[in-house]
Amino acid sequence: MTLPNTYTLRLLRAQSHQLAREIDLMPVADVLWKPEPTEWSVHECLTHIRDVERHIFRPRIARIVSEDNPTLPVFDEAAYHKEHWNPEEPIQNIVADFVEDRAAEVALLEAADWARPAVHAVRGPITLAWQADYALSHTWEHLSQIMRVRLSYAVRKER
């Protein structure tokens, strides 16, 4: 059995706090502001992170933990976002959803064998460790995107 990577687990836990802190720094009235028409707002970024955690990463991790070498289907996250994004959903509800889903995901990972295999429909053979690292990197990617939007907003507001 490959034991959980305590460093990765610590970072996965910390991201909930980092995300909540970053959202607190953006005025709630301005979470729909976009730096450019083609870019996402803080609200859209956060919704995407929550939806991917809820509908992709957490279910994949649960399947890898409970099934023998499951095949993980592709999830069209862009289409899902386009069909389900609700700009009126309160930002704090989205943060709470992410925190809840991430905690459940970490709980699954804490007791699991990180060498457990799966087959990703596009990437091929992966392990639970790979999926945990990928969830971590995906959240970092969009957390930095949220930070860039907030910083762009702050600069433009000061002009």
C-alpha positions as CSV (number, residue, x, y, z in Angstrom):
1,M,0.0,0.0,0.0
2,T,1.3,3.4,-0.9
3,L,0.6,5.8,1.9
4,P,-1.1,9.2,1.4
5,N,1.3,12.0,0.5
6,T,1.0,14.2,3.6
7,Y,2.3,17.2,1.7
8,T,-0.3,17.0,-1.0
9,L,-3.1,16.4,1.7
10,R,-1.9,19.5,3.6
11,L,-2.0,21.6,0.4
12,L,-5.4,20.3,-0.6
13,R,-6.8,21.3,2.8
14,A,-5.1,24.7,2.7
15,Q,-6.6,25.5,-0.7
16,S,-10.1,25.8,0.9
17,H,-8.8,28.5,3.2
18,Q,-6.8,30.2,0.5
19,L,-9.9,30.3,-1.8
20,A,-12.1,31.6,0.9
21,R,-9.6,34.3,1.8
22,E,-9.2,35.4,-1.8
23,I,-13.0,35.6,-2.3
24,D,-13.2,37.8,0.9
25,L,-10.8,40.3,-0.7
26,M,-13.1,41.0,-3.6
27,P,-16.2,43.1,-2.9
28,V,-19.3,40.9,-3.3
29,A,-20.9,43.5,-5.5
30,D,-18.1,43.2,-8.0
31,V,-17.6,39.4,-8.3
32,L,-19.2,39.4,-11.7
33,W,-16.7,42.0,-13.0
34,K,-14.5,40.8,-15.9
35,P,-11.1,42.2,-16.9
36,E,-12.0,41.6,-20.6
37,P,-15.2,40.4,-22.2
38,T,-13.7,37.0,-23.0
39,E,-12.3,36.4,-19.6
40,W,-14.1,34.9,-16.6
41,S,-15.2,36.8,-13.5
42,V,-14.3,35.8,-10.0
43,H,-17.8,34.3,-9.8
44,E,-17.4,32.2,-12.9
45,C,-13.9,31.0,-11.8
46,L,-15.2,29.9,-8.4
47,T,-18.2,28.2,-9.9
48,H,-16.0,26.3,-12.2
49,I,-13.7,25.2,-9.4
50,R,-16.6,24.1,-7.3
51,D,-18.3,22.2,-10.2
52,V,-15.2,20.4,-11.2
53,E,-14.5,19.4,-7.6
54,R,-18.1,18.2,-7.2
55,H,-18.7,16.5,-10.5
56,I,-15.3,15.4,-11.6
57,F,-12.6,15.1,-9.0
58,R,-14.5,13.9,-6.0
59,P,-16.5,11.2,-7.9
60,R,-13.3,10.1,-9.7
61,I,-11.4,9.8,-6.4
62,A,-14.4,7.9,-4.9
63,R,-14.4,5.4,-7.8
64,I,-10.6,4.9,-7.7
65,V,-10.8,4.2,-3.9
66,S,-13.8,1.8,-4.2
67,E,-13.5,0.1,-7.6
68,D,-10.8,-2.0,-9.2
69,N,-9.1,0.0,-12.0
70,P,-12.2,1.9,-13.1
71,T,-12.4,3.7,-16.4
72,L,-13.1,7.4,-15.8
73,P,-15.2,9.1,-18.5
74,V,-14.5,12.5,-20.0
75,F,-16.6,15.3,-18.5
76,D,-17.3,18.3,-20.7
77,E,-16.7,21.0,-18.1
78,A,-17.1,23.8,-20.5
79,A,-20.5,22.7,-21.7
80,Y,-21.5,22.0,-18.1
81,H,-20.5,25.5,-17.1
82,K,-22.3,27.1,-20.0
83,E,-25.5,25.2,-19.2
84,H,-25.5,25.6,-15.4
85,W,-23.7,28.8,-14.4
86,N,-26.0,31.0,-12.5
87,P,-24.6,34.6,-12.0
88,E,-27.2,35.1,-9.2
89,E,-25.9,32.2,-7.0
90,P,-24.5,33.8,-3.8
91,I,-20.7,33.6,-3.9
92,Q,-20.5,32.5,-0.2
93,N,-22.7,29.5,-1.1
94,I,-20.2,28.5,-3.8
95,V,-17.3,28.8,-1.4
96,A,-19.2,26.7,1.2
97,D,-19.9,24.0,-1.4
98,F,-16.2,23.8,-2.5
99,V,-15.1,23.6,1.2
100,E,-17.5,20.8,1.8
101,D,-16.6,18.8,-1.3
102,R,-12.9,19.3,-0.8
103,A,-13.2,18.1,2.9
104,A,-15.0,14.9,1.7
105,E,-12.3,14.4,-1.0
106,V,-9.5,14.7,1.5
107,A,-11.3,12.3,3.9
108,L,-11.4,9.7,1.0
109,L,-7.7,10.3,0.3
110,E,-6.5,10.1,3.9
111,A,-7.3,6.4,4.2
112,A,-6.6,5.2,0.7
113,D,-3.8,3.5,-1.1
114,W,-2.5,6.2,-3.4
115,A,-1.1,3.6,-5.8
116,R,-4.6,2.4,-6.8
117,P,-5.0,2.5,-10.5
118,A,-7.6,3.8,-12.9
119,V,-7.8,4.5,-16.6
120,H,-8.6,8.0,-17.7
121,A,-10.6,8.0,-21.0
122,V,-8.1,10.5,-22.5
123,R,-4.9,10.4,-20.5
124,G,-4.7,6.6,-20.1
125,P,-3.5,4.8,-17.0
126,I,-3.3,7.0,-13.9
127,T,-3.2,6.5,-10.1
128,L,-5.0,7.9,-7.2
129,A,-1.9,9.9,-6.4
130,W,-2.0,11.4,-9.9
131,Q,-5.7,12.4,-9.5
132,A,-5.0,14.0,-6.1
133,D,-2.1,16.0,-7.6
134,Y,-4.2,17.0,-10.6
135,A,-7.0,18.3,-8.3
136,L,-4.4,20.3,-6.5
137,S,-3.0,21.8,-9.6
138,H,-6.4,22.6,-11.1
139,T,-7.4,24.6,-8.0
140,W,-4.1,26.4,-8.0
141,E,-4.6,27.3,-11.7
142,H,-7.9,28.9,-11.1
143,L,-7.0,30.4,-7.7
144,S,-4.3,32.3,-9.5
145,Q,-6.8,33.3,-12.1
146,I,-9.1,34.7,-9.4
147,M,-6.2,36.6,-7.9
148,R,-5.3,38.1,-11.3
149,V,-8.9,39.2,-11.8
150,R,-9.0,40.8,-8.3
151,L,-5.7,42.6,-8.9
152,S,-6.9,43.8,-12.3
153,Y,-10.1,45.1,-10.7
154,A,-8.1,46.9,-8.0
155,V,-5.9,48.6,-10.5
156,R,-8.7,49.7,-12.8
157,K,-10.8,50.9,-9.8
158,E,-7.9,53.2,-8.7
159,R,-7.7,54.9,-12.0
